Amino acid sequence: MGIFYRDRNLFEPQRLHRTPEGYLTAYIRCTCAGVFRYVGKDGKTLERVLRPENEVGDPASVNSANSKPVTLQHPNESVTVDNVKKYEVGFTGTDAFFDGIDLWITITVTDPKAIEAIEKKEVQAVSMGYDVEVIEENKDPLNNWRGTEYGWVQHGIRYNHLALVYAGRAGESVEITVGDCIDDLTKPKTAGHEPAKDNAMKKIIIDGAVYEADEAVAAKITGLEKQLGDSAAAHKAELDTVTAERDSAKVELEKMTAARDTAQAELKTLKEKQLDGAEIAKRVADKIALVEKAKGYGCEVKAEDADIDIKKAVISKVVGDKLSLEGKSEEYVAAAFDSACATLDSGAGEGDERSPFTPDYAGIKETGEYNTDSAYQAMKDKLAGKAAKEA
């Protein structure tokens, strides 16, 4: 089939350099993936066609750009062995390389007229002439390539030649613009005249709504959205860091508060246990008096014995094993101790009928019952009667 599709890419003349033979040569971008305008089959209308990355980067497609003739403008037929001398003004190298978007290759221009056209800037772009195996229609209007709509998709791209064409159209933010070659429709009549620009509209999404905008406006909005997104991400990361530091400080504060509360409780306990000099002296005197009193009753006690144990020894001196003090409170033992002291001070001892304990214990033994609480109460009653009689 004949060459129907042609794309275009601006090259930078300043990058071309002369060889010792006088040729011009450079390693340039010759085409790329993307959505481009192509002249329709009717020769009048323009169609938007997608050249997918996987098609432009297909090894068979990339290799087909190697060792191809360079022409001055596109011929109206495919370049073959039969007409190559008629059209060829140079050739491509064997180093075609696809970087993911752009296809790169070395070109060498050998024809004097073509070299002169380049130096005079009569031609400032390159355009690949190629065939495609399949042209698939895009039936889903929502399908777009990076925001640009297209109506057709190319498959099976095979290059035939590379043409030097008229001046291309570069945007403000790009050095090299890739598109189709529409020289046949918009060929300038005078030097310096450029074809009309493509008023392509891109779809952008703002707050969930889809809008169409000029490519430059869409690019600006997309850039601003990216800046906002980057700023939001940076602020979120900073907030996360501050939040983590706050949480860590909160944990440390809780630990310090717990340590403070523990220290305060320990201090309170120490203060409660702390005795002044007068209190210590009183306690020492009371202990000495208790020990001496117990020894005076014939009890074998020591100063290091607990007060309650010394009192129990005195009680046992009077009642022996007739009264169990196991599990009794300090108040109970203190009362029994006072009663025992009263008994011993009166001259009575264990088993003596003058002892206030003796009749109570005897009565309990005769009935077969023995209750320490009852005995204790009887003892108090006995003492109360004795006190009343003495009064």
C-alpha atoms as one frame of an Amber mdcrd trajectory, in Angstrom:
protein
   0.000   0.000   0.000   1.105   3.618  -0.413   2.433   5.809   2.368  -0.619
   7.331   4.014   0.537   8.286   7.483   3.252  10.842   8.129   4.270  12.315
  11.445   6.509  15.294  12.136   9.093  16.318  14.701  11.055  19.544  15.009
  14.789  19.085  14.921  17.341  21.543  16.175  19.583  22.697  13.324  22.219
  23.851  15.784  22.644  20.246  16.862  23.496  19.169  13.326  27.183  19.244
  12.582  29.278  18.848   9.479  31.356  15.811   8.777  34.763  16.070   7.075
  32.931  15.311   3.823  30.581  18.285   4.310  27.501  16.254   5.256  25.161
  17.243   8.085  24.529  14.632  10.771  22.923  14.395  14.215  21.246  11.994
  16.651  17.661  13.286  16.804  14.124  12.498  17.923  12.372  11.405  14.764
   8.914  10.509  16.127   7.121   9.530  19.308   4.018   7.995  20.842   0.925
  10.165  21.292  -2.194  11.526  19.592  -1.516  13.371  16.321  -3.414  14.925
  13.445  -3.344  13.091  10.180  -4.878  13.877   6.808  -7.877  11.624   6.298
  -8.339   9.292   3.361 -10.515  11.905   1.706  -7.451  14.170   1.515  -9.309
  17.053   3.152 -10.284  16.332   6.746  -7.942  15.917   9.700  -8.281  12.988
  12.068  -6.870  12.438  15.543  -4.991   9.152  15.659  -3.277   7.487  18.618
   0.180   6.006  18.205   0.368   3.844  21.387   3.652   3.443  23.265   3.601
  -0.317  22.800   3.269   0.115  19.026   5.886   2.832  18.575   8.203   0.912
  20.903   7.584  -2.474  19.290  11.031  -3.866  18.296   9.855  -4.593  14.757
   8.655  -1.016  14.392  11.823   0.459  15.929  14.099  -1.627  13.696  12.165
  -0.575  10.606  13.488   2.984  11.096  17.085   1.830  10.579  18.879   2.324
   7.261  16.056   4.232   5.582  16.423   7.011   2.968  16.077  10.669   3.982
  13.986  12.720   1.510  13.350  16.432   0.975   9.600  16.606   1.518   7.447
  13.503   1.308   7.251  11.842  -2.115   3.834  10.832  -3.396   4.859   7.201
  -3.391   6.749   4.760  -1.253  10.506   4.907  -1.608  11.820   1.680  -3.120
  14.921   0.430  -4.863  13.378   1.558  -8.110  13.036   5.253  -7.193  15.437
   5.796  -4.295  17.918   7.729  -6.443  15.135  10.134  -7.368  14.194  11.003
  -3.791  17.104  10.232  -1.478  19.040  13.188   0.027  20.549  11.228   2.919
  19.981   8.184   5.123  19.224   7.063   8.695  21.660   5.138  10.841  21.316
   1.728  12.445  20.931   2.960  16.041  17.156   3.449  16.348  16.188   3.570
  20.042  12.815   4.005  21.811  12.996   5.624  25.279   9.374   5.012  26.269
   7.906   8.011  24.406  10.374   9.175  21.753  12.089   7.289  18.954  15.702
   8.390  18.406  17.971   7.775  15.421  20.987   9.254  13.658  20.338  10.997
  10.345  22.903  12.067   7.778  22.029  14.553   5.018  24.305  14.282   1.983
  22.509  16.276  -0.743  23.750  19.889  -1.217  20.263  21.292  -1.896  18.849
  19.653   1.224  21.799  20.915   3.306  21.207  24.438   1.957  17.472  24.192
   2.812  18.351  23.235   6.386  20.889  26.047   6.773  18.400  28.597   5.408
  15.766  27.170   7.777  13.483  26.415   4.876  12.988  23.055   6.536  13.112
  22.704  10.306  11.342  19.444  10.992  11.462  15.783  10.186   8.510  13.589
   9.308   8.443   9.797   9.242   6.668   8.227   6.262   5.282   4.805   7.124
   2.613   2.183   6.613   0.375   0.632   9.261  -1.162  -2.826   9.277  -4.390
  -2.018  11.136  -6.285   1.188  11.877  -8.702   0.524  14.721 -11.577   2.892
  15.467 -11.931   4.206  19.016 -15.583   3.465  19.725 -15.491   4.608  23.348
 -15.674   8.440  23.498 -14.329   8.338  27.060 -11.038   6.813  25.919  -8.309
   9.425  25.711  -4.532   9.528  25.809  -3.302  11.717  28.644  -6.412  13.872
  28.317  -6.405  14.132  24.527  -9.250  12.529  22.585  -8.638  10.415  19.501
 -10.764   8.641  16.945  -8.410   5.934  15.660  -5.540   3.727  16.877  -2.565
   2.600  14.787  -1.178  -0.949  14.929   1.770  -2.479  13.078   3.816   0.664
  12.312   6.538   0.115   9.669   8.727   3.020   8.511   9.580   3.660   4.839
  11.554   6.909   4.864  12.317  10.064   6.866  11.441  13.391   5.205  12.796
  16.900   5.803   9.690  19.118   5.874   8.639  22.723   6.364   8.802  24.556
   9.695   6.935  22.917  12.529   4.919  24.311  15.423   6.534  24.317  18.843
   4.625  25.129  22.026   5.906  27.555  24.615   6.971  24.838  27.038   8.518
  22.296  24.653  11.659  22.262  22.554  10.468  19.691  20.064   6.893  19.192
  18.922   5.777  15.924  17.376   2.754  15.793  15.076   1.667  14.795  11.626
   2.888  16.386   8.451   0.141  18.460   6.814   2.420  20.200   4.352   0.271
  19.012   1.430  -2.666  21.052   2.781  -0.944  24.027   4.383   2.300  24.413
   2.438   3.506  28.006   2.974   3.563  30.247  -0.090   6.257  32.509   1.349
   9.224  31.809   3.566   8.565  32.166   7.286   4.819  31.452   7.031   3.713
  28.688   9.392   0.632  26.464   9.189  -2.258  27.227  11.488  -2.016  25.801
  14.978  -4.130  22.871  16.098  -6.741  24.112  18.526  -6.761  20.822  20.443
  -8.986  20.642  23.484  -8.125  18.487  26.442 -10.421  17.084  29.065  -9.630
  17.914  32.668 -11.421  16.911  35.852 -12.049  19.510  38.569 -13.910  18.470
  41.730 -15.312  15.445  39.924 -16.653  17.419  36.947 -15.211  17.026  33.424
 -14.313  20.185  31.495 -12.709  20.860  28.116  -9.929  23.424  27.933  -7.183
  24.554  25.579  -4.038  22.445  25.926  -2.060  25.326  27.452  -4.797  26.031
  29.997  -5.172  22.335  30.788  -1.412  22.014  31.269  -1.403  25.020  33.613
  -4.305  23.645  35.646  -2.687  20.220  35.787   0.524  21.834  37.023  -1.325
  23.764  39.708  -3.179  20.620  40.783   0.145  18.815  41.084   1.576  21.640
  43.181  -1.472  21.536  45.433  -1.208  17.767  45.704   2.497  17.954  46.544
   1.828  20.708  49.081  -0.996  18.717  50.690   1.218  15.629  50.870   4.027
  17.659  52.453   1.660  19.189  55.016   0.205  15.763  55.814   3.675  14.339
  56.359   4.534  17.288  58.621   1.254  16.872  60.518   1.921  13.156  60.961
   5.365  13.951  62.364   3.992  16.553  64.784   1.194  14.188  65.845   3.691
  11.391  66.492   5.888  13.738  68.530   2.834  14.882  70.505   1.767  11.314
  71.233   5.301  10.433  72.315   5.441  13.474  74.594   2.049  12.525  76.032
   3.318   9.039  76.883   6.413  10.501  78.520   4.254  12.949  80.490   2.061
  10.104  81.733   5.171   8.205  82.838   6.521  11.277  84.653   3.137  11.895
  86.299   2.967   8.293  87.509   6.526   8.534  88.875   5.653  11.789  90.639
   2.523  10.285  92.212   4.512   7.273  93.408   7.187   9.520  94.918   4.560
  11.641  96.651   2.897   8.537  98.111   6.230   7.243  99.376   7.015  10.629
 100.891   3.658  10.700 102.640   4.272   7.236 104.077   7.703   8.262 105.330
   6.297  11.386 106.923   3.605   9.344 108.651   6.257   6.961 109.989   8.627
   9.687 110.983   8.731  10.299 114.761  10.018  13.341 116.529  12.490  13.137
 119.445   9.867  13.365 122.206   7.771  10.593 120.713  10.814   8.345 120.361
  11.823   8.990 123.953   8.302   8.218 125.178   8.168   4.968 123.243  11.557
   3.907 124.588  10.469   4.689 128.153   7.188   2.801 127.689   9.063  -0.224
 126.313  11.531  -0.240 129.211   8.667   0.034 131.701   6.787  -2.822 130.022
   9.850  -5.088 130.000  10.650  -4.309 133.672   7.044  -4.889 134.674   6.959
  -8.263 132.906  10.251  -9.276 134.481   8.874  -8.188 137.856   6.104 -10.731
 137.385   8.713 -13.398 136.703   8.306 -13.486 132.934  11.319 -14.199 130.753
  11.195 -11.442 128.166  13.709  -9.333 126.270  13.710  -5.718 125.175  13.687
  -6.716 121.500  10.437  -8.658 121.939   7.292  -7.060 120.498   5.004  -5.307
 122.965   2.125  -7.685 122.256   4.334 -10.731 122.857   5.459  -9.330 126.215
   1.833  -8.704 127.202   0.867 -12.253 126.173   3.692 -13.585 128.395   2.226
 -11.710 131.380  -1.298 -13.018 130.643   0.035 -16.580 130.377   1.686 -16.101
 133.785  -1.818 -15.820 135.223  -3.958 -18.138 133.084  -1.403 -20.521 131.584
  -2.916 -22.310 128.589  -6.488 -21.822 129.774  -6.972 -18.780 127.557  -6.092
 -18.822 123.868  -4.962 -15.513 122.481  -4.564 -16.781 118.908  -6.085 -14.359
 116.430  -7.121 -11.850 119.097  -6.848  -8.146 118.384  -4.343  -5.848 120.061
  -7.200  -4.254 122.010  -8.311  -7.646 123.352  -4.751  -8.539 124.407  -4.322
  -5.109 126.029  -7.473  -5.590 128.125  -6.426  -9.109 129.146  -2.968  -7.766
 130.036  -4.464  -5.114 132.316  -6.575  -7.777 134.048  -3.551 -10.045 134.445
  -1.516  -7.208 135.908  -4.333  -6.427 138.369  -4.430 -10.076 139.422  -0.666
 -10.310 139.833  -0.517  -6.997 141.673  -3.151  -8.324 144.148  -0.888 -11.242
 144.995  -2.943 -13.950 143.219  -1.478 -16.272 140.591  -2.530 -19.090 138.334
  -5.082 -21.316 140.131  -5.367 -18.904 143.074  -8.984 -18.460 144.167  -8.402
 -14.729 144.431  -7.670 -14.615 140.732 -10.619 -13.199 138.765  -9.957 -15.851
 136.072 -10.197 -18.938 138.292 -13.945 -19.287 138.990 -14.767 -18.396 135.381
 -12.472 -21.011 133.929 -13.651 -23.615 136.479 -17.273 -23.037 135.575 -16.567
 -23.329 131.899 -14.614 -26.561 132.350 -17.421 -28.162 134.351 -19.955 -27.609
 131.573 -17.536 -28.804 128.950 -17.682 -25.434 127.203 -14.880 -22.980 126.782
 -15.327 -19.650 125.073 -12.627 -17.015 125.283 -15.016 -14.187 124.552 -17.312
 -15.276 127.418 -14.318 -15.670 129.709 -13.072 -12.255 128.779 -16.482 -10.694
 129.499 -16.713 -12.575 132.816 -13.276 -11.287 133.678 -14.322  -7.721 133.003
 -17.502  -8.174 135.036 -15.445  -9.626 137.912 -13.083  -6.714 137.852 -15.978
  -4.282 137.742 -17.516  -5.899 140.851 -14.244  -5.884 142.667 -13.685  -2.251
 141.815 -17.190  -1.387 143.038 -16.606  -3.252 146.322 -13.285  -1.538 146.912
 -14.880   1.838 146.157
